Amino acid sequence: MKKDVKKIVTKKTVVKSYSGDEVKHYLGSLSEDFQHKVSAIGEQFSSLHNDVREIKKTLNSNTEMVGKLIVDVTVIKGDIQEIKTDVKQKIDRTEFARLEKRVLAIESREYFGKTRK
């Protein structure tokens, strides 16, 4: 009979030591990379800030135009109301034609009536 033999493998961790110059070089690289990233973020923020400033100018301009349009529409509404009132006071063409015929009939009766006497 064979005995099962288990092998136990242990890994040795190797601790590497770095010199002061290597650490300085590595930290310098990290610092430079970080500064470039922060600079890029700053440029993006500046660009967004300029965009927001332009959008605010456009919004203010549009707000002024809308205000002027509101005033114009209010004036137009008043004018339309006045026109409606004037139109209601006037007679339409068919009614005018009827009245014209009646006046002609009355005038002709009056004219012929006086000449007969």
Secondary structure by P-SEA (a helix, b strand, c coil): cccbbbbbbbbbbbbbbbcaaaaaaaaaaaaaaaaaaaaaaaaaaaaaaaaaaaaaaaaaaaaaaaaaaaaaaaaaaaaaaaaaaaaaacccaaaaaaaaaaaaaaaaaaaaaaaac
